Amino acid sequence: MEPIPQSAPARGNSADDMKLVARIRAGDQQAMSELYDRYAKVVYAVALRVLQDASAAEDVLQDIFMQLWRKPDAFDGSRGTLAAWLAVISRHRSIDRLRQRRPELNIEECMIAGGPDLQDEAERNLVVEKVRSVLAEMNPDQRRALELAYFEGLTHTEIAEKTGEPLGTIKTRIRTGLQQLRAKFAA
Amino acid sequence: MKAHEKFADDLTLYALNELAGEERLAIEQHLQTCASCRRELEMLRSDLGLLGLSSSGPQPPARSRQRLMRTIAAEPRGVSLEQPLPAPKKSWWQEVMPALAILGLVFIVMSLWRTDIRRKDEETGLVTHNQEQAAQLDHLNQELRLLTSPDAVHVSLNPQKSPRQPSGTAIFSPSQKRMMFMASNMPAVPQGKAYELWIIPTTGAPIPAGVFKPDGHGNAVMMDHTMPSGVEAKAFAITLEKEEGSDKPTSPILLMGLVS
């Protein structure tokens, strides 16, 4: 495996997020409300982009926050950021729904590590702009492969068939695309 | 090339949850023994999270927030050790217990009403009867208060190892100092044995909280138990003991549930 740049460690990982999660663990509904206000837009945006259906995206949003209410310990705040974790869960749940399959990933098994601090909206907006700039600078074929895999849930085989590229090329494009993204945040 | 290097591309696809069949199996086997790849998988998920943030869109509808908060308010705060996704179907007793309690209340009210008609002829006997009915009514009310108490804590006890069909739930209210316990799919106990429920306090030894034997369907309910005063429970557990109960656990824990 090639050396892969490491993401910047989570800064203070979201002390506020962790306080909210601790309150949710204690059954504090107000904490859930605050967490929803902080991250519902992120979860909904990912679900909407994948599903292209507002009603279905709303269902995914409900499902994810209810899972967090039921299993607040599923998120390990000592290692990754809550925003990134929620975005990943939203993507996976949405793809599962798109493919009309049972959820394949238990949220408790979805461990993440590293990543920039995302709990503040201003910081989150900066990160979003940075991600978009990385995608804009990416080779168009590479960006296309990454987006087909991530937002449309196509398998590498399906992407290879759709683009006419060899399977190995598609795999490598997806991997190196993510490497570029990580390198930008490690810089 | 190190052993895990050949998994580099597939690890990304696995993080995307888009690996199937033998490839998925191979990488899952590799992950069990390769800490480096496990760490890389977690980093890849973080990268994927960042990629997700590139999405933009409208705020979710306001009704979505209201819907969530309504659902949360209606759902008792639960602690389950292995609640599958989506939320598992409730055990039979969880479904029917409130309805049974209400039916019981209706039945008692009807009984009281009929008793009242006969009272003209049976005044002496009725006083005693009413007292018994009132006690029963109070008993059911107490159980209903426990089930509906805002601070009632539900703790699911599940097997530590597969198979995981047997399950139990302890419900207790710190303010009422009362608890109940319900179990399902419990194997039959050997002659002279019974299951014993233990309260595991934050400090000190496990406290016996009653013995029970499941019925022919493997179900059991223990109601109307008083929580020991001054005890802060951190977990509940079930062991197999002699049928009269033990002072301390003498066999391995069969089910256990933590109180968060």
Interface residues (C-beta under 8 A of the other chain):
Chain A: M1 E2 I4 Q6 S7 R25 A26 G27 Q29 M32 S33 Y36 D37 A40 K41 V42 Y44 A45 V46 L48 R49 A54 A57 E58 L61 Q62 D63 F65 M66 Q67 W69 R70 K71 P72 D73 R79 G80 T81 A83 A84 W85 L86 A87 V88 S90 R91 H92 I95 P103 E104 L105 N106 I107 C110 M111 I112 A113 G114 G115 P116 L118 R124 V127 V128 V131 R132 L135 L146 A149 Y150 F151 G153 L154 T155 H156 G168 K171 T172 I174 R175 L178 L181 R182 F185
Chain B: K2 H4 E5 F7 A8 D9 D10 T12 L13 L16 N17 E18 A20 R39 E40 L41 E42 M43 L44 R45 S46 D47 L48 G49 L50 L51 G52 L53 S54 S55 S56 G57 P58 Q59 P60 P61 S64 R65 R67 L68 M69 T71 I72 A73 E75 R77 G78 S80 Q83 P84 L85 P86 A87 S260
